[in-house]
Amino acid sequence: MPPLLETLRAVASSLRSGNIDDSWKEGEEMILHLLNADRTTLYRDNPDLDDPTINRLYGMVKRRLKREPLQYIFGETDFYGMKIEIGPGVLIPRPETEIVVEKAIEEARGLKKDEPMMILDLCCGSGCIALSLAGRFPDASIYGVDLSAATLKYAARNAIINGMKNVSFVQGDLFEPVRDRKFHLIISNPPYIRSRDIESLQPEIALYEPPEALDGGEDGVKYYKIILSQAKDYLYKKGILVLETGDGQSTLIESMAKASGFSDMEFIKDYSGIYRVAIIRNR
């Protein structure tokens, strides 16, 4: 049974041979995930790994060399301080989406309302956005809507894992399942990649992530058009619409928002300088 660090060197070498960036870091993550340990323990104790653990580790390496994302290999990822279970057919939550959540929380805290807060998460996927908001607004009623029944099973499971009881996940096409309700906050991270660009994305995305969660149509703004054209019907006066947006889409979204009767909006950049958040207020 080789010591852990010897195994880590071999794993990093295998990953590097497959052109995996950050091969050492990814090898660390695989081992830490298997051992349920932290880096301090790994380097301080340098424990031996038994054969079953080594076999599982190299099973992970084999999958990663096929460019399967680590998040799918692990079956989970971290998002806004929560563990989120994911699997095939479920979009992997991104760090930039945490910025969208943070801005939505700031906006929601500033709302003046006479009734309990109502929040809607459209295209909710794994439920990571809805559950993040549920943790910050435990008295709110939150709905997550997605077209995929398989995805909603993960969302419901994530609600249980994270102890969130004020979220309801429902299947349907955008506003259709909640057509009799109004909301103080509507938030969405819809598909926004142009159809023709999907094949050119890195293989971890193009080969493994669900195309229906990526494909925003010919111009990438298919879902924004639908959401913006209907949002006023589902927002309370003074309500807020928060959208995650893709690179170069802010001008188009601003035009569509104005055409739908919105006049108060702002766009916020992420750490890469991309306009990532659209905040649209129903004045």
N, C-alpha and C positions, 0 to 999 in steps of 0.2 A: 504494500500500500504506500504509494508515494506521498510525501508531504504536500500540503495544499499549494504552496508557492511553486513547487516544481510542476504540479499539474496546471497551475495558472499560466506559467510560461509556455507550456505546450499548447494550451487552449488559445492563448493570444497569438501564437505563431500560426496555428491553423486558421484563425479568423483573418489574420493579416494576409495569408496566402490567397484568401478569397476576396481580397480588396475591401474588407470591412473596415471602415474608419473607426478610430478609437478602440482598436482590438483589445488592448489591455483592460480598458475601462469596462467594455462589454463582457469580457471574461470574468472580471470581478463581480459584475452584476449577476451573472449566471450562478456563480458559486455562492454568493451571498443569498440569493433567492433560494437555492437548494438547501442551504444550511440554516436559513432564517437567522442569520447573524449580521453583525456590523463589521465595518472595515477594521476597526481597532482590534476586534477579536481575531480577525483573519491574519493580520500581520504580527500580532503579539504572540499568538499561540501556534500558528503554522501547523494546524492539526493534520493528521493523516486522514485521507478520504477512503471510505470503504468501497468495495467493488460496485455495489448497487448505485451508490452516489456517483461514482465515476461514469458508470454506464448511462445514467440519466443526464449527466453533464454533457457527454459526447453526443447524446441524442439531441440536446439543445443546439450544440455546435452544428450538427448536420442540418438541422432546420434553418439555422441562421445563415449558413453558407448558401442556402437556396434563396436568401434575401428575405425570409419571413421576418417581420418585425419582432423585436424582443417582447413587446407588449402582448402579442398573440401567443408567443411561446410561453410566457409566464401566465397568461390568462387574466392579467390585471395590470393596472397602471395607477399612478398617483395623480390626483387632480384636486386642487384647492384644499389640501389637507385631508382628503378622503381616499380610501381604496375603492377603485372602480373596476369591477369585473367586465371584461370584454372578450369577444371571440369572433370567429369568422362572421362577416355580415354586419359588424358593428364598427363604426368609425372610431379610430383611436383619438381620444381627447388630446388637444394640443396645448402647450403652455400659453400660446397667444390668446386662447379662448379664456384663460384666467383673467386677462386684462378686460375682456368683454364683461365677464361676471363682476369684476371689481367696479367698473363704471356703472353697471346696472344697479348694483347695491347703493352706490353713492346717490344716484338719481332717485331710487325708490325711497331712500331715507328722507329725502327732501319733499316728498309728496304730502299734500294736505288732503285728508280724506275723512269722511264721516262713518265709513263702514270698514270692516276687516279687509285687508289688502287681498286683491285677486291678481294672480300672476299666471301668465301663459307662456310656455316654452314650446315653440313650434320646431318641428324636425328635431325632436329631443334626443334621439339616438340612445346612448348608454344611460341617459338621465343625468349626466354630470352637471349640466347647468341648472336644471330644476332642483337638484339635490343641494347644490351649493347655495342657492337662494333659500331653500327650505331651512338650512342650518342657520342662516342669518335672520330669517323672518319666521319664527316658529308659529306665530299666530296667523300667518297668511294661508290662504287656500291656493294651492299651486297645481296647475294642470300641465302635463307633458303630452304632446301629441306627436305621433309618428305613423308613417304608413306601414312600417314593417312589424309584423307580429313577432318575429324572431328577436328583433332589436328590443322590443318592449319587454320581453321576458328578462333580458339583462337589466333593463331599467328598473323593473319591479324588484328584482333580486338585489340591486344596488341600494334601493330604498331600505330594504330589510337589513342589509349588511351595515349601513350607516345610521340606522335607527331613525329614519325620517318617516313620520306618519302623516304629514300634512300635504303629501303629493299624491295625485291620482294620474296614472298613465293610461291613455286611451288611444285606440287605433283609429286612424282616419287620415283624410287628405287635408292638411293645413287647418283651416277654421271649421271645417265641416262638423267635427264631433262636438264643438262648443258653440254652435251657432245661436244658442239662446242665452249666452252669457256676455258680460262685459268685464274688462280688466283694467287695472291701474297700470300694470306693466306687462308688455308683450316683448319677449326676447326670442331671438332666433339665430342659429348658426346654420343657414340653409346650404345646400350644394351651390358652389359658386365657381367651380373650375369650368372653363370653356371645353366643350365636348372634344374638340380636336387636340387639346393640350394634354389630355389624360394619359395617352400612351407615352408621352415624352417625360412624364414624371419619374422620379426615382423608382426603381423596381419594387421597393418596399410598399409603395403606395399603389403603383399601377397594377402590380400582380396580386396584391393581397387585400387592399381595402375595398369596400363595396362601391362599385361605380355609381350606384344610385344615390349614394351619400356624397358624391363628389361632383357629379355632372350637372352643371348649371345651364345646360343648353348651349346653343351656338355662340351666344355672346357672354355667357356666364351669369346673366342677370335674370334668368327665367323666373326664379322663385321670388326675387325681390319685387318684380313687377306684380305678381299675384298678391304677395303680402301687403305691399304698399297700397294697392288698389282697393283692398278690403279692410285695412287696419282701422280706419276711422269708425267703421260699424261696430268694432269690438273694443274700442278704447273709451274709457270714461273721459270726460272733459278734463284737461290737465294731465291726462295719462301719458305714458312714455312708451315709445317703441325703440328697442335697442337691437341693432343688427351687427353681426360679425361680417366684415367685408373683405374682399380680396384686393390684391394689388391692382391699382389703376381703375377701380370701380366707383370711387367716391363721386366723381362728376356725374356719371350716369345715374347713380342712386339719388343724388341731390335733385336732378331734373325730374326723375320719376316721382319723388316725394312731393315736389312742388306741383306737379300735374295732378297729384291725388289730393291736393288741398292743404298740405303741410307747409308751414312757413318758418318754423323755428327748429333749426337743426344744427348739429355740429359733428365734425369728424375728428377722431383722435388717432394719433399714430401709435404703433407698437414700437418695441425697442429696435426694430430694424428700419424704422422710418416709413413704414407702410401704413396708410390709413386703414386701421383695422376695426374701428368701432364707429358706427353711425348711431347718434342719439337724436331721435326725432320726437318732438314734443307736440302734443295735440292741444294747441292753444285755442 
